[in-house]
Amino acid sequence: MAITLTSLADLAAQGFDDIIDVRSPAEYAEDHLPGAISLPVLDDRERAEVGTIYKQVSPFTARKLGAALVAKNAALHLQGPLADREGGWRPLVYCWRGGQRSGSFATILSQIGWRVETLSGGYKAWRALVVRAVYDTPVASPVVVLDGNTGSGKTEVLNLLPGFGLQVIDLEGLAGHRGSLFGNIGPQPSQKAFEGALAQALAALDPARPVVVEAESSRIGECRLPPEIWKAMVAAPRVTIAAPR
């Protein structure tokens, strides 16, 4: 059975035991649904090989090879990461657009007796919801920008505010970057992954209450702020922290 997501909040509301991304490791690394585990039915090399055969030989030959590879990899997953799953386990399986990769793996899981579901439209459908949230929808909550010189403690203050009941979005945290003083610590997420995390943070806001963000440029390291977010920040009132020298 395939489910259709109409909002970002729908995914958590479904209450799946696991979310399984069966795309290749490279696809998963670029971006994936929140909390998803990677159990590829074709690795990067296998996916490229099947695609080449599909174009240069025939779709039939490609599907036959693909089926053999999917069966082999599914067996490895069943004997490894999924070996301890009980009979009542309920996973969601998705691929790029809800096609053969997720469908074939879901069929194997359902034949075992698990209550497996697939995502209609796959990752592409999830990505469309993210794009709508960060590119096409104005920020629902009033935005307040926390400003101040480098080293003034803006991030520390921002992290204290939830303890006083205030809504915050830590843009630097989502972007894996800690500003001009320290730079990024570890690799930054891809632009798509950053936008996905930002979309979820926006979806969790109470629109009746303001949200505080730290002053940023339109780029945080390699991650770009979507125009709707940037526009809201430019127009927002600012609270400036002045630290003694």
Secondary structure, 3 states (H helix, E strand, C coil): CEECCCCCHHHHHHCCCEEEECCCHHHHHHCCCCCCEECCCCCHHHHHHHHHHHHHCCHHHHHHHHHHHHHHHHHHHHHCCCCCCCCCCCEEEECCCCCHHHHHHHHHHHHHCCCCEEECCHHHHHHHHHHHHHHCCCCCCCEEEEEECCCCCHHHHHHHHHHHCCEEECHHHHHCECHHHHCECCCCCCHHHHHHHHHHHHHCCCCCCCEEEECCCCEECCEECCHHHHHHHHHCCEEEECCCC
